[in-house]
Amino acid sequence: MLGDIPFIIIWKSTKKRNKVMTSELIIDVKEKEISIALLEDKNLVEYQTEPRSVSFSVGNVYIAKVRKLMPGLNASFVDVGCEKDAFLHYLDLGAQINSFQKYLKQLQSDRKNLYPFEKASRLPDLKKDGSIASTLSKDEEILVQIVKEPISTKGPRLTGELSFAGRYLVLMPFHDKVSVSSKIKSSEERARLKQIIQSARSRNIGVIVRTVAEGCDGEELKRELNILTKKWEEVLKKVQQTQKRPQLVYEETSRAVALLRDLFNPTYSAIYVNNESVFAEIKDYITLIAPEKSNIVKLYEGRLPIFDNFGITKQLKSGFGKTVNYKHGAYLIIEHTEAMHVVDVNSGNRTKAENDQEKNALEVNLGAADELARQLRLRDMGGIIIVDFIDMHLAEDRQLLYERMCKNMQNDRARHNILPLSKFGLMQITRQRVRPAMNINVEEVCPTCFGKGTIKSSLLFTDQLERKINYLVKKIGEKKFTLHVHPYVAAYINKGFISLKRRWQLKYGFGVKVIASQKLAFLQYEFYDRNNQFVDMKEECDE
C-alpha cells in the first residue's frame, strides 16, 4: 500500500526538437593569399583560397578592345589585360549591346561633362540570329564583365550584359524591367516588392529582386538600390576619364565580402578574421546589411594559427586527395580530367552480410551521396561529374539514392542537374563551373631533403633551430618572433620543467615563442616576426 506517500509522475517528451544548423565563417588572411572556410555544424563544406594580388575575378568590369573576330565561331577574342585573350560569344553580347556602344561613344566625345545615363537613348534589341562581324569590329572598345575566370589554357569568358549584385537586388543597366525571383511564391509579396523598386529606380535601370528580399523593409531596398546605382555611375566616370585600354573600371568586392553577400543568413553564429583591415571591411558590410548581427564578426587574436584552432587544417588534409574515406570503412576515389570528374564508390573493408548484399550496397551508396555532395562544394568541382555507385538490383533502392542525392544538393548555390542512375549504375551530374576546381595536394614533400631521400640526423634538428634563432636575434636584431613547428616537435621543445624553449628564452630573451602548426611537415619550420610577417630563414647559416 502506498498510503499517504505522494505519488509523482514525471513525464518526459520524446519529441525531438528540430536542430537549427549553425554556420561559421573562418577567414585566414596571409601576406600573399587569403583563405576562406565555411563550417556547417563544425563540418567544412566550402573552401576558397586565392592570391591577394588576383585581378581577374568574376564580376570585374573592363573597358576592353576587340582583338580578333572569329566568324566561324560567331565570337570574338577581347583583350582585358590577361595573358590569354578573353572569349566573348555573340549570344553573350547582351540584348542592349548597341545601346551600350552608342552611349560609350557619347562618353568618350566629352571627357569633362558626364552625359546623364537616364537620358541615354535605347536602341532596338540585338537580333538572336545575327553575326559577330556585323556587330563588332576589330580594335573597337567595349564594356565587358568577367563571368568565368581563366581556367587551364583558356582565357576568361565575358559577357556584354553588365550586372551589379547586392544582398537583395541585382542592378542591370539598359534594362527597363523589374523582375522578382521565382522562388518568392506569394503574389502579394511579389507585387509589393515590384512596386517599391518601380518607384525608386531611374530610367534605363533594370532590377532583379533576389529571394532573400522577401519580407524586407522598403527603405532598406531603396538604400541598396542607391548604392548599386552609385557603383554604376562610378564605372561611367572611370570610363570617361581614363584613356588607357584595356582598363579595369569596376572591381568586384573582396572574396570574403562576396561570399558573405551570397551566403549570409541568420544561422551564422560567428565570423572570425585574423586580420584587422579585413575584419573592419567585413564588420562595415555586416553593419550595412544586418546591423543586428554586427556583433558576430570577431577578430581572432589567438596564438595558434586560425585554421588549426577551428580544426580546419585536419579537415582539409582528410577531405582532399585522390582517396576520401567516409563512414564504416567505405571510401571514394576522385579523379580529375580535362573533360570531366570521375568518382568511384568502394565499400572497402566493410563487413558484408552474405544474405543481404543489397542492403549493404544501399547503405554504402547513401553514405557516398552524403559525402559526395560535400565534396562537390568543398572542391568547387564543375562541369560533368560521373559517379560509379555500387550496383543495386532493386528499382526502389536506385530511386532512393537519386532522391538522397537531390536532397543533399539543395544547399549548393551552384546551378546543377542530376540524372537518375543509368542501367550501368552510373549517375551523371552537371554543375556550374566559374573557376578552376579546388585541388589541394595533401602529400607532403620532405622539407629537409626536398625529395632526395637523405636528411641530417633528426636529433640535430633542434640544434639547427637554435642556430637560426641565434642568427635572427644577434645578426638581424629581431628580438620578438614566433617559431612555427610540427606539433610533435613543439611537444618535444616544450617538455620538462626546464624545457628547451625556456632555455632559449633565458639565452635569447622572452620574445621567443613556439607555436604548434598542423599544416607543417615533421621537420619543417617557419619564422614570423612581431608583425606576423613571414621571415625566410631557409638559406641562412645552413652548414
N, C-alpha and C positions, 0 to 999 in steps of 0.2 A: 504493500500500500504506500502511496505517495504522501498521504496525509496532507498536512498544510505546507509541504515543501513546494515553493514556487516552481512551476514548470515553464521554462523559457524555450521558445523555438527560434532558432536563428536561421533565417532564410537568405541564401546567397544566390544572386542572379548568375545564371550560366551563360547569359547572352554576352557575346564578345563585342567590345566596342570597336568600331572601325578605326584602325590606326591611321593617323594622318602622316603621310610621308614628309620628312623634313629634308631640305636641301641646303648644302653648304658650298660656297664657292671659295676656293683657295687659290690665291694669286701669288706666284713666286716671281719676283722681279729681280733679274740679274743685270750685270753691266751690258751684256751683249744680246740677251734674249729674255723673253717673258713667257712664262708657262702658266696655264690656267687649268685647274682641275675642278670638276663638278662632282660632288658627292651626294648621293641619294641614300638616306639611311646608312651613312658611313661607307657605302659601296661606290667605287669610282665608276662613273658612267660616261663622262666626256672628258677629253684631254686635248688641249691645243698648246703648241709651242711654236714660236717663230722668232727670228731675229728682230731686235728692236729697230733695226735700220730698214726693215722691209718696206718697199714703196709701192708694190703692185698688188694692192688689196682689193677684194671685191667691194664695189660701191664707189671707188675713186672715179672722179670725172676729169677728163683731159680735153684740152683743145689740141687736136692732133692733125696730122697730114696724111692724106691718102697716098700710099707708097706705090701700090700696083693694083690694077683691075684684073680680075680673073673671070671673063665672061663665061667660060666653060663651067665654072663652079657657081656662077651668079653671085660672086662675092668679091671682096677686096681685102688687101693687106694694108694695115694702117700703122704708122709709126707713132707709138706712145712713149718712146724712150726706152723700151725693153730691148734686151739682147735679140730676141726674136720678134719680128713684126706681129702685131695682133691681127686676129681674124674677125672680119665683120661681114656677115651674110646679108643678102638683100632683104630677107624676111625679118632680120633683126634691126633694120634701119628705123623702124617705127613708123606708124601711120602719118606722123606730123613732121617728118624729116624735111620736107620742102619749106614748112613754116620756120623751122629752126634755122635752115640755111639762109633764108631771106633776112631773118632778124639778126643773124650773125653778121651779115654784110652791113646792116644798119649800125650795129655796134662799132664796127671797125672803121666806118666812114667818119665817125666823130669821136675822138679819143677823150674829149673833155666833158661833153654832156651825155648822160646816160638816157637813151631813148626809153620811155616807160614801157615796161613789159606788158602791162594790161592794155596798152594801145596797139600792140603789135597785131598785124593782120594775120588771120589764119587761112592758109591755102587749103585746097581740097586734099583729102587723104591720099596717101600713096597707093597706087594700084598693086594688088597682090600678085598679079601675073606679069609685072614689069621686069626690067633688066637693070643690073647694076651700072652698065655702061651708059644708059640714058639718064641715070640719076646722079651719079658722081663722076668726077673727072680726076685725072692724076694730079697730085700736088694740091688738091682742094682741101681747105681747112674744114674740120668737122668736130662737133662736140660729141664725145662718146663716153660711155661708162663701162667699167670692167664688170663682167658677170661671172667669169671664170679666171682664176689665177693661172699663170704659166704652169703647165703640167708636163713633166718629162721633156721631150723635144719640141713641144708645142708652145707657141706664144699665148698671151691672154686672149680670151674671147670677149667681144664687145657687143654693146647694143647702142643704138641711137635714141632709144626711148628712155629718157632720164627719169629717175625716181629718187626721192629723198625720204628715207624711212625714219619714223619716230616711234615712240612707245605705242601710241594709239592710232596714228594716221600715217599714210604714205602720200606724199605730195608728188604730182606728176605734171610738169609744165606742158603747156599747149594742149592739155586735155580739158574738156569742158563738162565733165560729168562727176557726180558724187556717187560712188559705189560703196555698198556696205557688205561686209563679209557674209558669205552664205551660211556660215556656222551660227550666225545670230538668227534664230528662228522666229522670234516674236515680231509680228508685223508692226505693232505699236512702237516697239523699241527701234526698229529699222526706220520707221517714219520720223521718230524723234531725232535720231542721230543725223539723218539726212537733212532735216530742217535746220538743225544747229549749224552744220557745215555750210549749207547753201547760203545762210545769212551772213556768214563770216568770210567766205572766200572771195577773192577778187577774180576779175575776168582772166581767161586763159590759164586758170589754175584748176586742175582736176585733183580729186582726193579719193583715196581708198580708206574706208574706216575699218580698222582691224578688229579682230574678235575680242581682244581684251578691252575694247572701248565700251562694251556692253555695260550699261548702268553707270557710265562715267558722267561726272558733272560737266555741264555745258561750258562753264568758264575754263575748266582745265583743258577741254578740247580746243577751245579758241586760242588759249595760250600756246599750246603746242603747234597749232596751225601758223601762228605768228612767227614762232621760232623757225619752223621749216621754210616759211616764205622768206625770212631774212637770210637763211642759208643760200637760197636760190638767188637772191639779189646780190649776195657777196660773190657768187660764182660769176654773175654777169659783169660785175665791176672788175674782177680779175681778168676776164676775157677781154674786156675793153682796154684795160691799162697795160697788159703785158703783150709784148711783140714776139717773144721767143716761142718757137714751135718745135716739138711738142712741149706742152706745159701743163703741169698738174694744177687744176683750178679748184678742186674740192677733194679733200682727204677724208675718207670715212673715219668715224670715231675710233679710238683705240680698241684693240681686240677685247680688252676687259669690259669696256663700256658697251661695245657692240653685242657681246654675249649677254650682258645684263639686259640690254634693251629687248632682246628676243626671248629671254628665258625668265626674266624676273616675275615672281609670283609670291603670293602671301606665305607659302610654305618655307621660304628662305628663312632660316634661323640665324645665319651669320655669314658675313663675307669677310674673310681675313686677307690682309695685304701686308707684305713685309717691306714696302717702300712708301715713304712719306708723300712723295709727289703723286704717285698713282692712287694712294689712299685718299688724298684730298680731291682728286679728279672724280673718283667713284662716289665719295661722300657727297660732292656737289650734285652729281647726277641723280643719286637716290633721293636727295632732298628735293630736287626739282620734280621728280615723277611720283614719289611716295613719301612725303615729309614724315608721316607717322612711323616709317620703317628706317629712318636715317640712322638710328642707334644700332642697327645690326652690323654696320660697317665698322670693322675693328682693325687697328694697326697691330700687327704681330711683332713683338719685340723679344721673343723667347731666344734662348741660347742655341737650341737645336735648329737645324735647317727646317724651314716651314713644312716642306713635304714629308720629312721624317717625322715631325711632331704629329701630323694628322694621318700617318700610316699610308701615305700615297706612294712613296718610293717602293715599298714592298709590293703594293698592288700593281704598279707599273711593271715591275720585273716579272711578276707572275702572270700578268694579263697580256703581255706582248710576246712575240716569238712565234716560231712555227707551231709549237705544241702548246695547247691551253687545256689544263686539267679542270674538271668540274666535279660535281659530287659523285661519290661511290666509285671512284677509280676510273670513270669514263673520261674521255678527252677528245678535243677537236684538233685536227691538223689543218692549218690555214696556209694556203699557197697563193701568192700574188703573181699575176702575169700582166703583160701589157694590155690584153683584151678583157680580162675578167679576173675575178677572185674565185678560188675553188676551196670548198670546205668539206672535209671528210669526217664523219662521226664514227667513233670507235668506242666499244664497251669496255676495253681494257681488261683488267684482271677482275672485273666484277663477277661475283658468284652467279652462275646461271642455273636456273632450275630446268631440268631436262624436260619436264612435262608442261612448262609454262614459258616457252621462249617468246611467245607473242607479247605477254605482259612485260617481260624483261626488256624487249625491244622498244615497247611503248614508253617505259619509264626512262630509258636512256635517251630516246629521241625527244621527249618532253623537256628533259634537263638540258639537252643540246639546244633546243629552241630558246630556252631562257637565257643561256649563256651567249648564244649567237646574237640575239637582239642587243645585248650589252656590248658585244664586241664590235658590231657594226657602228654603234655610236662612238665607242671608245676610240676605234681606229679611223673613224670617218671614212669607211670603205664605201666607194661609189661605183656606178656603172653596173655591170652584170655580176651577180653572185650566184654560183651554182653550189647547192648543198646536197651531198650524198648521205642521206639518212640510212639507218639500218632498215632492211626490208621488213615490211609488215604486211600480213595477208588479209587482215580484216579491213573492209572499206570504212567502217565507223572509226577505227583507230587512226587511219590516214586522215580522215576529216577532222578528228580531234586535234591531231598535230597541226594541221593547217590553221584551225581556229586559234590554237595556242600561239602560233607564230604571229598571226594578225593582231592578237590582243597585246602581245609583247611589244609590237612595233608602234602602238598607238602613241607612245610618248616620244617617238622620234620626229624631230622637226623637219628633217629632210623628206622631200617627196619620194614616195616609194610605191612599188607594186609587187604583190606576192601572188604567185600562181600555185594552185594545188599540186600535190605530188604527182609526178608522171608515172607511167607504168613501170619505169625502171627505178622508182624510189628517189628520183631527183626533184628538188624544189628549186624553182627559178625565182630570183628576186632582182628587181632593178631598184637602184637607189640613186638619188640625185648626187651628182659629183660637181663640186665647185672648187675644190682644192685637192692636192695630192693626198692619197691615203696616208694616215699616220702610221709609221713603222719604226719602232724603237728596237735597236739591236740590244738584246738582253745578255748576250755573251760578252764577257769581259776579256780584253787583251791584257796580258800581264803588264802592268805599268812599269815594272823594273827591267825586264828583259826585252819588252816590246816584241814578243813572239819568237825570240831567238832560242829560248829553251833553257838558258842558264842564267842564274842570278847570284848576287853576292849572298853570303850567309844571312838568313833572316835574323839570327842572333845579333848581327851587327846593325840591324835596321835602326834601332833607337840611337845608336852612336851616330849614324848618318843624319838622323833628325837633329841631334844636338849640334852637329857641325853647322847645319843650315840655320839653326836658331842663333848660334854664336855669330855667324856671318850677318844675319839680319839685324841683330842688336848692336854689334860692335862696329861693323863696317858700313851698314846702310843707316843705322841710327834709328831703327823702328823699335820703340820700346814697348808699344802695346799692339798685340796681334793675336790672331786665333789660328790654331793649327787644327785642321780637319783630318781625321784618320778613320780607318775602318773600326767598327765597334769593338772587335776583338783586340785590336791594337790599343784602342782607348782604354779598355778594361785593364790591360797589362800596365799601361802608363800610370793609371790611377790607383793601382792596387797597393796595399800596405799602408802602415801608419805614416812612415816617411816615404811617400811614393816618389816615383821618378819625376812626376810633374812638380811635386813640392820641391825636389832638389833643383829642378830647372828654375823654379820661381825664386828660390833663395840665391841662385847664382846669377840669373839674368833679369830679375825683377818680377813683380807680381802682375805685370802686364801680359804675361804668358798664359794663354788659355787653350785648353784642349777640348775639342768637340767630337763626338762620335757621329759619323755621317754614313748612312746606309747606302748612299749612291757610289761610294768609293770601293775599289777592289782591295784585296787583303793588304798589299804593301804599297798602296797609293796614298798620297798625302797632298794637301793643298793649304797654302798660307793665305790669310786675309788680314789686311791692315785694320787700323782702328775705325776706318770709314766703311768697312766691309767690302773693300775693293781687293780683287784677286792679285796676289803677288807671285809672279812666276819665279820659282826657285829651282826649277828642274835642272838648269845648267850650272848653277852656282856651286863652287867649291866641291864638285864631284871629283873624287880621287880614285 
